[in-house]
Structure formats: C-alpha cells, structure tokens
Amino acid sequence: MSPVRRPNAPFLGITISQSFQGPGVEVETVQAGHGAEKGGVQAGDIILRFDGTQVTNSNHLIQLIGAKKIGDTIQLEVKRGLDTM
C-alpha cells in the first residue's frame, strides 16, 4: 500500500498493516529519510503508544499523527519481537 500524504501535514514515513489484529499498529514499511527511520523504527515493529497515548488501531494512530505539527518531536513505544522499547 502506498502511503497517502497531505501536503504540509505531519508524516512519520511508515505504512501500516491493515490486517494486524491486536493491541497497537504493525509497521509494514519504513521510508528512508523520514522521522520513523531516523528514530529507529523498523518494519514489523508494533507501535503501542504515541506520545504516551495507547494506540488502539490504525485510524487512531492517523488521528494522533494528524494532531501534531510538522517538525514536532514525538515518542513512540514499540514492541519488537519480545522487547518493548
């Protein structure tokens, strides 16, 4: 799936799995040079929290990203394998 990006909107540089079932959102791909890659996010990571807010599904994550401004620094809590970071 290609990421949809509005001009002048915040963008992490990820695509997310639409088929993932479970708490959080699974990262499908990470685009080179964007914030997610710079922050160490990898394909297969599960985003559990966005700036301290529990992520319930992909639409919720999109809303949380959309509430930010371009250039804002955010914190993600991700699960990678058995580790949460």
Secondary structure, DSSP 8 states (H G I E B T S, - for coil): ------TTS----EEE-SS--SSSEEEEEE-TTSHHHHTT--TT-EEEEETTEE--SHHHHHHHHHTS-TT----EEEEETTEE-
